[in-house]
Amino acid sequence: MTSSEGKVYSRSLGSFPVLLDAMPYERKKWNISPSGDDVRWPELDENIHINSFLSNSETDTPNEIAEIFAKFPELNVSGIAALMGMNKSLLAKYIYGIKNPSKKRVEQVRDTLRSLGERLMAI
């Protein structure tokens, strides 16, 4: 991102899990929101506030959700998020360690995965 003063701001794709998982051609399809406060990727259902480009802080604290998804890479993030009624982008931020989940959120993920396991065992 380039400011009106010509200063360039950037962040690694690892800071934005949805964009990291997107195909290069999908990342090129962006626009600025009507308010001018965020960059939007309508096809990816992703909005990133301009301030996100100004921060350099990364959360790299391991969390249980990240550990679960690392242990079971075959889990589909979009599918699990949909089962939970959660935004895929938020779940991805937990998985990539960008955001730390609350204890309640960890339990919600665990309960969803247990329920899915029970359904699989019934096959």
MOJO-V188235 format. One record per backbone hydrogen bond with DSSP energy under -0.5 kcal/mol. CO is the residue of the C=O (numbers start at 1). NH is the residue of the N-H. Records with the same first field share a line. If there is no record, write none. Layout:
CO: NH, NH
This chain:
1: 9
3: 6
7: 3
12: 15
13: 16
16: 19, 20
17: 21
18: 22
23: 26, 27
24: 28
26: 29
28: 30
31: 40
33: 36
37: 50
38: 33
39: 48
40: 31
41: 44, 45, 46
42: 45
46: 41
48: 39
49: 52
50: 53
51: 54, 55
58: 60
63: 67
64: 68
65: 69
66: 70
67: 71
68: 72
72: 75
75: 77
76: 80
77: 81
78: 82
79: 83
80: 84
81: 85, 86
82: 85
87: 91
88: 92
89: 93
90: 94
91: 95
92: 96
93: 98, 99
94: 97
99: 101
102: 106
103: 107
104: 108
105: 109
106: 110
107: 111
108: 112
109: 113
110: 114
111: 115
112: 116
113: 117
114: 118
115: 119
116: 120
117: 121
118: 122
120: 123
